[in-house]
């Protein structure tokens, strides 16, 4: 028992001392990335296609159409279709879907 306790104390001290994990920095999302995820959320709500089936975020799939307006194109492999969202972001951070179409 003493040997096990000694081993645990030794391992904790060798791994940084306190044994308490340090905070991992959380990356901040860009407005373009937020537009991407807003588009997949609208597609999920309106068409029932899970955001899990959408391709991963890609910066080339989002263009800024004007002040706080974005065009997002997302490919869904299961359907073999690309969906295009026209979005507007309000000052309070809410997203409005202006149009949704299959490209």
C-alpha positions as CSV (number, residue, x, y, z in Angstrom):
1,X,0.0,0.0,0.0
2,X,2.8,2.4,0.9
3,X,4.5,1.6,-2.4
4,X,1.3,2.3,-4.4
5,X,0.9,5.6,-2.6
6,X,4.5,6.6,-3.2
7,X,4.1,5.7,-6.9
8,X,1.0,7.8,-7.3
9,X,2.7,10.8,-5.6
10,X,5.8,10.3,-7.8
11,X,3.8,10.2,-11.0
12,X,1.8,13.3,-10.1
13,X,4.9,15.3,-9.3
14,X,6.6,14.1,-12.5
15,X,3.5,15.1,-14.6
16,X,3.4,18.7,-13.5
17,X,3.1,18.7,-9.8
18,X,-0.5,19.6,-8.8
19,X,-2.3,16.9,-10.7
20,X,-4.9,19.5,-11.7
21,X,-5.3,19.8,-15.4
22,X,-4.6,23.2,-16.9
23,X,-7.2,25.0,-18.9
24,X,-7.2,24.4,-22.6
25,X,-7.7,27.5,-24.6
26,X,-10.9,27.5,-26.6
27,X,-10.7,28.8,-30.2
28,X,-13.0,31.6,-31.1
29,X,-15.2,31.2,-34.1
30,X,-15.0,33.7,-37.0
31,X,-18.2,35.3,-38.3
32,X,-17.8,33.1,-41.4
33,X,-17.6,29.9,-39.3
34,X,-20.7,31.0,-37.3
35,X,-22.5,31.6,-40.6
36,X,-21.6,28.1,-41.7
37,X,-23.1,26.5,-38.6
38,X,-26.1,28.8,-38.8
39,X,-26.8,27.5,-42.3
40,X,-26.5,23.9,-41.3
41,X,-28.9,24.6,-38.4
42,X,-31.5,26.1,-40.8
43,X,-31.1,23.1,-43.2
44,X,-31.7,20.8,-40.3
45,X,-34.8,22.7,-39.2
46,X,-36.3,23.2,-42.6
47,X,-35.3,20.1,-44.5
48,X,-34.6,17.6,-41.7
49,X,-31.0,17.0,-42.8
50,X,-28.8,16.5,-39.8
51,X,-25.8,18.9,-39.6
52,X,-23.8,15.7,-38.8
53,X,-24.2,14.7,-42.5
54,X,-22.8,18.0,-43.7
55,X,-19.2,18.4,-44.8
56,X,-16.9,19.9,-42.3
57,X,-16.6,23.7,-42.2
58,X,-14.4,25.0,-45.0
59,X,-13.6,28.7,-45.3
60,X,-14.0,28.6,-49.1
61,X,-17.7,27.7,-48.6
62,X,-18.5,31.0,-47.1
63,X,-18.5,34.4,-48.8
64,X,-19.4,37.8,-47.3
65,X,-22.1,39.4,-49.4
66,X,-22.2,42.7,-47.6
67,X,-22.3,44.1,-44.2
68,X,-23.3,41.1,-42.0
69,X,-24.6,39.1,-44.9
70,X,-23.2,35.8,-45.9
71,X,-23.6,33.2,-48.7
72,X,-22.8,29.7,-47.5
73,X,-22.5,26.5,-49.6
74,X,-22.6,23.2,-47.8
75,X,-22.3,19.8,-49.4
76,X,-24.3,16.9,-48.0
77,X,-22.7,13.6,-49.2
78,X,-25.7,11.4,-48.3
79,X,-27.9,13.5,-50.7
80,X,-25.2,14.3,-53.2
81,X,-26.4,17.9,-53.1
82,X,-24.9,21.3,-52.2
83,X,-27.2,23.6,-50.4
84,X,-26.9,27.4,-50.5
85,X,-28.0,29.7,-47.7
86,X,-28.2,33.4,-47.9
87,X,-27.9,34.7,-44.3
88,X,-28.0,38.0,-42.4
89,X,-26.6,38.4,-38.9
90,X,-28.4,40.9,-36.7
91,X,-26.6,43.2,-34.2
92,X,-27.8,41.0,-31.3
93,X,-26.1,37.9,-32.9
94,X,-29.2,36.2,-34.2
95,X,-29.2,34.8,-37.7
96,X,-31.9,35.3,-40.3
97,X,-32.3,32.9,-43.3
98,X,-32.9,35.0,-46.4
99,X,-33.0,32.1,-48.8
100,X,-32.3,28.4,-49.0
101,X,-31.8,26.4,-52.2
102,X,-30.3,23.3,-53.7
103,X,-27.6,24.2,-56.0
